[in-house]
Amino acid sequence: MKSNKLRVGIVGSKFAANLHAKAYERCNNVEISAVASIDGLEEFANTYNIKSKYSDYNMMFKSEKLDLISVCVPNFLHKEVTIAAAKAGIKAIICEKPIATTLEDAKEMIEVCNKNKVKLMYAEDWIFAPALKRAESIYNEGAIGDALFLKAKETHSGSHSPFAQKIKTCGGGAMIHLGIHPIGWVRWFKKKEVKEVIGRVSGGKENNLKHKNFEGEDWSAAILTFSDNTHAIVEGNYITCGGLDDMIEIYGTKGVIKVKLSLGSPISVFSLDGYSYAVEKAETTVGWTRPAVDEEAELGYEKEIKYFVDCVLNDKEPIFGVRGEDGLKALEIVSAIYKSAREGKLVSLK
């Protein structure tokens, strides 16, 4: 009997691939048909009951009839996997953040996808996080007036991935790897383009504050100026102990909204011995902790994937903030922040 479910393929088998697979499992109209990875393939396929396994994603694209793929490989591979999928005739692609490591690569990805009529979707999960969606709805009611200033950050103690620790494979350091989320979210919330940035970063390697072995910066922050002359401060760092720490603040003419996206569990646990897992990147579970209840859902991955699936099933264009073009815009802002940090001056975006 032929399945009416959307046939999905995943490229990758590590952290991001697991987030996508867990979210797909919560979609009734999706079947994860195949996975391609050069390592961890058997374990990943067994975990999610995926029958078709490939060590070469090109063979997966050639052999499987897929409706949608998730690109969940290290940053420097986003371009080649996306372009290969588009040229293989796959008509819908979800690419993890950042969209690429260079602006040239991102532009080529978008060009090839447009030429082949491929729906390229950019996986910015913050846009779908329930707490941030609730904050948006309160703001849209007029509860705090007009937004004058935003603050947003993603921080933790450092990535374990060797690819995240090298500029060539990551594209930079904490700003491109973590700060990309606050950047994507503030731009989506404002519905305005960033016209100027002032950026500061630690220098990488021996100039880093903590991680002297990381080629990219382990601390970064920037002031963004929007086209309406309002501002946002965004931050990404690898020097924060205690687990993933995501926060946003919206300052309006009539009030303030503050959201602790992570570390905000309603559960408190005290343990002398510790336990298996509290939150992403937490160094210990000994003593008092606040374990996440449903971390993937709280951070927006579940609703994000369901939204992308709906776009494919109903042939809808993705909303502002999660198109391939939005991934490019976020990367342009990151690039401008790095330029500002290098040159020590304000940088204008065209």
C-alpha positions as CSV (number, residue, x, y, z in Angstrom):
1,M,0.0,0.0,0.0
2,K,1.4,3.4,-1.0
3,S,2.0,5.8,1.8
4,N,0.5,9.3,1.6
5,K,3.0,10.6,4.1
6,L,5.7,13.2,3.2
7,R,8.9,11.3,2.5
8,V,11.8,12.9,4.3
9,G,15.5,12.4,4.1
10,I,18.0,13.6,6.7
11,V,21.7,14.4,5.9
12,G,23.7,14.1,9.1
13,S,23.4,12.1,12.3
14,K,24.6,14.3,15.1
15,F,23.0,17.0,17.3
16,A,20.9,18.9,14.7
17,A,19.9,15.7,12.9
18,N,18.5,14.4,16.2
19,L,16.5,17.6,16.8
20,H,15.0,17.3,13.3
21,A,14.3,13.6,13.6
22,K,12.5,14.0,17.0
23,A,10.4,16.8,15.5
24,Y,9.5,14.7,12.4
25,E,8.4,11.9,14.7
26,R,5.8,14.2,16.1
27,C,4.3,14.9,12.7
28,N,1.6,12.4,11.7
29,N,2.0,13.1,8.0
30,V,5.7,12.4,7.8
31,E,7.9,9.4,7.2
32,I,11.6,9.6,7.7
33,S,12.4,7.5,4.6
34,A,16.2,7.7,4.5
35,V,19.3,9.1,6.2
36,A,22.8,9.7,4.9
37,S,25.9,10.2,7.1
38,I,29.6,9.2,7.2
39,D,29.5,8.3,10.9
40,G,26.9,7.2,13.5
41,L,24.7,6.0,10.7
42,E,23.5,2.7,12.1
43,E,22.8,4.0,15.6
44,F,20.9,7.0,14.2
45,A,18.8,4.8,11.8
46,N,18.0,2.3,14.6
47,T,17.0,5.1,17.0
48,Y,14.4,6.5,14.5
49,N,13.5,3.3,12.7
50,I,14.9,4.5,9.4
51,K,15.1,1.7,6.8
52,S,17.2,3.3,4.1
53,K,20.8,4.2,5.1
54,Y,23.5,5.8,3.0
55,S,27.1,6.8,3.5
56,D,26.9,9.1,0.5
57,Y,24.0,11.6,0.3
58,N,24.3,11.8,-3.5
59,M,23.3,8.1,-3.6
60,M,20.4,8.8,-1.3
61,F,19.2,11.6,-3.5
62,K,19.5,9.4,-6.6
63,S,18.0,6.3,-5.1
64,E,15.1,7.6,-2.9
65,K,12.0,9.5,-4.0
66,L,12.1,12.3,-1.3
67,D,9.8,15.2,-0.9
68,L,11.9,17.1,1.6
69,I,15.4,16.9,3.1
70,S,16.9,18.3,6.3
71,V,20.5,19.5,5.9
72,C,22.0,18.8,9.4
73,V,25.7,18.7,8.6
74,P,28.6,21.0,9.8
75,N,28.2,24.5,8.5
76,F,30.9,24.3,5.8
77,L,28.9,21.5,4.1
78,H,25.6,23.3,3.9
79,K,26.3,24.7,0.5
80,E,27.4,21.4,-1.3
81,V,24.6,19.3,0.2
82,T,21.9,21.9,-0.6
83,I,23.1,22.4,-4.1
84,A,23.4,18.7,-4.7
85,A,19.8,18.1,-3.5
86,A,18.5,21.0,-5.6
87,K,20.2,19.6,-8.7
88,A,18.9,16.1,-7.9
89,G,15.3,17.3,-8.2
90,I,14.4,17.5,-4.5
91,K,11.9,20.4,-4.3
92,A,12.0,21.3,-0.6
93,I,15.1,21.7,1.6
94,I,15.4,22.7,5.2
95,C,18.9,24.1,6.0
96,E,20.2,24.4,9.5
97,K,21.8,27.7,10.8
98,P,23.9,29.4,9.7
99,I,22.9,29.0,6.1
100,A,26.5,28.9,5.1
101,T,30.0,29.9,6.2
102,T,30.4,32.7,3.6
103,L,28.1,35.1,1.8
104,E,29.3,33.8,-1.6
105,D,28.2,30.3,-0.7
106,A,24.8,31.5,0.7
107,K,24.1,33.5,-2.5
108,E,25.0,30.5,-4.7
109,M,22.7,28.2,-2.7
110,I,19.8,30.6,-3.2
111,E,20.5,31.1,-6.8
112,V,20.6,27.4,-7.6
113,C,17.5,26.7,-5.6
114,N,15.6,29.5,-7.3
115,K,16.8,28.3,-10.7
116,N,15.6,24.7,-10.0
117,K,12.3,26.0,-8.3
118,V,13.3,24.6,-5.0
119,K,11.7,25.7,-1.7
120,L,14.7,26.6,0.4
121,M,13.8,27.0,4.1
122,Y,16.0,28.4,6.8
123,A,15.8,26.7,10.2
124,E,15.5,29.5,12.7
125,D,13.8,27.8,15.6
126,W,13.5,30.8,17.9
127,I,10.7,32.2,15.6
128,F,8.6,29.2,16.6
129,A,9.5,28.9,20.3
130,P,6.2,28.9,22.2
131,A,7.4,31.5,24.8
132,L,8.6,33.9,22.1
133,K,5.4,33.4,20.1
134,R,3.4,34.3,23.3
135,A,5.6,37.4,23.8
136,E,4.9,38.4,20.2
137,S,1.1,38.0,20.7
138,I,1.3,40.2,23.9
139,Y,3.3,42.8,22.0
140,N,0.8,42.7,19.1
141,E,-2.0,43.4,21.5
142,G,-0.3,46.7,22.2
143,A,0.5,45.8,25.8
144,I,3.9,47.5,25.9
145,G,3.4,50.1,23.1
146,D,6.0,50.4,20.4
147,A,9.3,48.5,20.6
148,L,12.2,50.9,21.2
149,F,15.0,48.5,22.1
150,L,15.6,44.8,22.0
151,K,18.1,42.6,23.8
152,A,18.7,38.9,22.8
153,K,21.4,36.4,23.6
154,E,22.4,32.8,23.3
155,T,25.2,31.6,25.4
156,H,26.7,28.4,26.9
157,S,30.1,27.0,27.9
158,G,31.3,26.0,24.5
159,S,30.7,23.6,21.6
160,H,32.1,20.1,21.7
161,S,32.1,19.8,17.9
162,P,35.5,20.1,16.4
163,F,33.9,21.7,13.3
164,A,32.5,24.6,15.5
165,Q,36.0,25.3,16.9
166,K,37.6,26.0,13.5
167,I,36.9,29.1,11.4
168,K,37.1,27.3,8.1
169,T,34.4,24.7,9.0
170,C,32.2,27.0,11.2
171,G,32.6,30.4,9.5
172,G,33.6,32.2,12.7
173,G,33.1,31.7,16.4
174,A,30.3,32.3,18.9
175,M,28.6,35.0,16.9
176,I,27.9,32.9,13.8
177,H,27.3,29.8,15.8
178,L,25.1,31.1,18.6
179,G,24.5,34.8,18.0
180,I,22.9,33.9,14.7
181,H,19.7,33.0,16.6
182,P,19.3,36.4,18.3
183,I,20.1,38.1,15.0
184,G,17.5,36.1,13.1
185,W,14.9,36.6,15.9
186,V,15.3,40.4,16.3
187,R,15.1,41.0,12.6
188,W,11.9,38.8,12.4
189,F,10.3,40.6,15.4
190,K,11.0,44.1,14.1
191,K,10.1,43.2,10.5
192,K,12.8,45.8,9.6
193,E,16.2,45.6,8.0
194,V,19.4,46.3,9.9
195,K,21.2,49.3,8.5
196,E,24.2,49.6,10.8
197,V,26.2,47.5,13.2
198,I,28.9,48.0,15.8
199,G,30.5,44.7,16.8
200,R,33.0,43.5,19.3
201,V,34.5,40.0,19.7
202,S,37.3,38.3,21.6
203,G,40.1,37.7,19.3
204,G,40.2,33.9,18.9
205,K,42.8,31.4,20.2
206,E,45.2,33.1,22.7
207,N,43.0,36.3,22.7
208,N,39.9,34.4,23.8
209,L,38.6,34.8,27.3
210,K,38.4,31.1,28.1
211,H,38.7,28.8,25.1
212,K,42.3,29.3,23.9
213,N,42.0,26.4,21.5
214,F,39.0,27.8,19.6
215,E,40.1,29.6,16.4
216,G,36.9,31.8,16.4
217,E,35.9,34.1,19.2
218,D,34.4,32.7,22.4
219,W,32.7,36.0,23.3
220,S,30.8,38.4,20.9
221,A,28.3,41.2,21.1
222,A,26.9,43.8,18.7
223,I,24.6,46.8,18.6
224,L,22.3,46.7,15.6
225,T,20.5,49.7,14.2
226,F,17.3,49.1,12.3
227,S,15.9,51.2,9.4
228,D,13.5,52.9,11.8
229,N,16.5,54.0,14.0
230,T,15.6,51.7,16.9
231,H,18.3,49.4,18.3
232,A,19.0,45.8,19.4
233,I,21.9,44.3,21.4
234,V,22.7,40.7,20.5
235,E,25.2,38.5,22.2
236,G,26.7,35.0,21.7
237,N,29.4,33.5,23.9
238,Y,31.0,30.3,25.0
239,I,32.0,31.5,28.5
240,T,28.7,30.9,30.3
241,C,28.6,28.1,32.7
242,G,25.5,26.3,33.9
243,G,23.9,25.3,30.6
244,L,22.3,26.9,27.5
245,D,21.2,30.4,28.5
246,D,18.8,32.0,25.9
247,M,17.1,35.3,26.9
248,I,15.2,38.1,25.1
249,E,14.0,41.5,26.4
250,I,11.7,43.9,24.6
251,Y,11.5,47.5,25.8
252,G,8.5,49.4,24.7
253,T,7.0,52.9,25.1
254,K,4.5,51.5,27.7
255,G,6.1,48.4,29.2
256,V,8.7,45.6,29.0
257,I,8.6,41.9,28.1
258,K,11.3,39.6,29.3
259,V,11.6,35.9,28.3
260,K,14.0,33.3,29.7
261,L,13.8,30.9,26.8
262,S,16.0,28.3,28.5
263,L,16.8,27.6,32.2
264,G,13.2,28.4,32.9
265,S,11.8,25.0,34.0
266,P,9.0,24.8,36.5
267,I,10.8,21.8,38.1
268,S,13.5,22.2,40.8
269,V,15.7,19.3,41.7
270,F,18.3,18.9,44.4
271,S,20.6,15.9,44.0
272,L,23.8,14.9,45.9
273,D,24.7,12.4,43.2
274,G,23.3,14.0,40.0
275,Y,21.2,12.5,37.3
276,S,21.4,11.9,33.5
277,Y,20.3,15.2,32.0
278,A,19.1,18.6,33.0
279,V,19.5,21.1,30.1
280,E,21.7,21.4,27.0
281,K,25.4,22.1,27.9
282,A,24.9,21.9,31.6
283,E,28.2,20.8,33.2
284,T,26.7,19.1,36.2
285,T,23.3,17.9,37.7
286,V,24.6,17.9,41.3
287,G,23.0,20.3,43.7
288,W,20.0,22.4,42.7
289,T,19.0,22.2,39.0
290,R,16.1,23.2,36.8
291,P,15.7,20.3,34.4
292,A,14.0,21.0,31.0
293,V,10.5,19.4,30.5
294,D,10.4,19.2,26.7
295,E,13.5,21.1,25.5
296,E,13.0,20.5,21.8
297,A,9.4,21.8,22.0
298,E,10.3,24.8,24.2
299,L,13.1,25.9,21.9
300,G,10.7,25.8,18.9
301,Y,12.0,22.8,16.9
302,E,8.7,20.9,17.0
303,K,6.6,23.8,15.7
304,E,9.3,24.8,13.2
305,I,9.4,21.4,11.5
306,K,5.6,21.1,11.5
307,Y,5.4,24.5,9.9
308,F,8.0,23.5,7.2
309,V,6.1,20.2,6.5
310,D,2.9,22.2,6.1
311,C,4.7,24.5,3.6
312,V,5.7,21.5,1.5
313,L,2.3,19.6,1.8
314,N,0.3,22.7,0.9
315,D,2.9,24.4,-1.4
316,K,3.0,27.6,0.7
317,E,5.8,30.1,0.7
318,P,7.6,30.3,4.1
319,I,7.1,33.4,6.2
320,F,9.5,36.2,6.6
321,G,12.4,35.0,8.8
322,V,12.7,31.4,7.6
323,R,13.3,31.7,3.9
324,G,16.7,31.1,2.4
325,E,16.9,34.8,1.8
326,D,16.5,35.4,5.5
327,G,19.4,33.1,6.2
328,L,21.5,35.2,3.9
329,K,20.4,38.4,5.6
330,A,21.3,37.0,9.0
331,L,24.7,36.0,7.6
332,E,25.2,39.5,6.2
333,I,24.7,41.0,9.6
334,V,27.2,38.5,11.2
335,S,29.7,39.4,8.5
336,A,29.2,43.1,9.2
337,I,29.7,42.5,12.9
338,Y,33.0,40.7,12.2
339,K,34.1,43.5,9.9
340,S,33.2,46.1,12.6
341,A,35.2,44.2,15.2
342,R,38.2,43.9,12.9
343,E,38.2,47.6,11.9
344,G,37.0,49.1,15.2
345,K,34.3,51.2,13.6
346,L,30.6,51.3,12.7
347,V,29.7,49.3,9.5
348,S,26.8,50.1,7.3
349,L,24.8,47.5,5.4
350,K,23.6,48.2,1.9
